[in-house]
Amino acid sequence: MVQINEEKLRNNLACNMRYLRLMQKPRMSQATLAKKLGVTRKSIHRYETAVCLPPIHILMAMAEYFGYTVDELLDTGLPAKKGLKNNE
């Protein structure tokens, strides 16, 4: 059986989300990202502080918006792997 550490996934996503959001030109607020994904700002805050993982449909929308795969969003070292992709 493959063991998946949920805490590690939450922390990886939190780090990657915050990085991708703040590297947008101009810098994107949590409220703006929330509006684009159809969730509340509080939800974005909870994802970025690793309180919880988003539902899969939100995770997929986030991956599509930022131009990454779901696997890449949940993995460590996203910025170092591919550099920044931005939706300018």
C-alpha positions in Angstrom: 0.0 0.0 0.0 1.3 3.4 -0.9 1.3 5.9 2.0 0.6 9.5 1.2 1.3 12.1 3.8 -1.6 14.6 3.7 0.3 17.1 5.9 3.1 17.2 3.4 0.7 17.7 0.5 -1.0 20.6 2.3 2.3 22.3 3.0 3.6 21.8 -0.5 0.4 23.2 -2.0 0.4 26.2 0.5 4.0 27.1 -0.5 3.3 26.7 -4.2 0.0 28.6 -4.2 1.4 31.6 -2.3 4.5 31.7 -4.6 2.5 31.6 -7.8 -0.1 34.1 -6.5 2.5 36.6 -5.4 4.7 36.3 -8.5 1.9 37.4 -10.7 2.4 40.8 -12.3 0.8 42.8 -10.7 0.8 40.9 -7.4 -2.4 39.0 -7.0 -4.4 39.2 -3.7 -6.1 36.3 -2.1 -9.5 37.9 -2.9 -8.6 38.2 -6.6 -7.6 34.5 -6.8 -10.7 33.5 -4.9 -12.9 35.3 -7.4 -11.1 33.7 -10.3 -11.6 30.2 -8.8 -15.1 30.8 -7.5 -14.3 30.4 -3.8 -14.1 32.7 -0.8 -11.0 34.6 0.2 -11.1 32.7 3.5 -10.8 29.4 1.5 -7.7 30.7 -0.2 -6.3 31.7 3.1 -7.0 28.2 4.5 -5.3 26.5 1.5 -2.2 28.9 1.8 -1.8 28.3 5.5 -2.0 24.5 5.0 -5.2 24.1 7.1 -6.8 22.0 4.5 -6.6 20.8 0.9 -9.1 22.2 -1.7 -11.7 20.0 -3.3 -10.4 18.3 -6.4 -12.4 20.6 -8.8 -10.9 23.7 -7.2 -7.4 22.1 -7.3 -7.9 21.4 -11.0 -9.1 24.9 -11.7 -6.1 26.3 -9.9 -3.7 24.1 -11.9 -5.3 25.2 -15.1 -5.2 28.9 -14.1 -1.5 28.8 -13.2 -0.5 26.5 -16.1 0.7 23.6 -14.0 -0.5 20.1 -13.4 -2.2 19.1 -10.1 0.8 16.8 -9.4 3.2 19.8 -9.8 1.1 21.9 -7.4 1.3 19.2 -4.8 5.0 18.5 -5.3 7.9 20.2 -3.5 10.1 22.7 -5.3 7.7 23.9 -7.9 9.5 27.3 -8.5 12.9 25.5 -8.8 11.6 22.9 -11.2 10.0 25.0 -13.9 10.5 28.6 -13.0 7.6 30.9 -13.0 4.7 30.6 -15.4 2.5 33.6 -15.3 -0.8 34.5 -16.8 0.1 37.9 -18.0 
